[in-house]
Amino acid sequence: MLRHFTLEYWIDEDWYVGRLKEVPGVFSQGETLEELEENIRDAYRLMTESEDSYRAVAQTKEIEIEV
């Protein structure tokens, strides 16, 4: 099954750095955009595999940040 996600990326000191906007916690980097895409796919697979092995209960807490 194919799912579609939005890869948000930027260049930081000659590295392509990115994240999946729809999946918090999936970040990666690569020397090229193609490598970043491959690494993001790997990071997503690793995250979903580890989620299958245990089901932690996520909790939330509001915090204040002065801006």
N, C-alpha and C positions, 0 to 999 in steps of 0.2 A: 504494500500500500504506500502510495506517495502522499506526503504531507507537504504543504508549502509554508515557509517561514520567511521572515524579513531579516536579512543579514544587514546589520548596521555596522559600518566599518570606518576607520580613519587611519591615517598614516602617522606613526610616531617614531621618529628617528629611523627612518627607512624601513620600518616594519609595518605591515598591514595588521591592524588589531581590530577585532570585531566581536559582536555578540548577536545572539538571536533575540530580537525584541520580544517575541511571544513566549520565550522560555527563560525566565530569570536564572542566572547562574551559568549559562552556557557562553563562555568566552574563550577566545583563542587568538593566535597570531600566526603570521607566516611571512616569509620573505617576499612572496608574490601574492596577488589576489587569489590565484588558483590554489596556492598552498594554504592560504587562510580558509578557503571554502572547504578543502579536504579536511583540515584540522577541526573546523567547526562541526562537520559531519561526524568525525570521530568523537569529539567531545559530547555531542548529543547522544550518540550510541552508548558511550560509557555511562552517561548519566541515567539513561533509561534502563540499562542493564542493572545498575546498582539499585535503582528504585524497585526493580522486580525482586531483588534479593531480600529487601526488608521494606517495611512500610512504617516509617517514622511518622508520628503525628506532629504536623507543623503547628506552631503557635505564632501569634502575632502580638506586638506590643507597640503602642504609639509612643514616639519619642519627640522631643523638641530639639530643633537645630536653629541656632541664631544665624541669620543670613544678612 
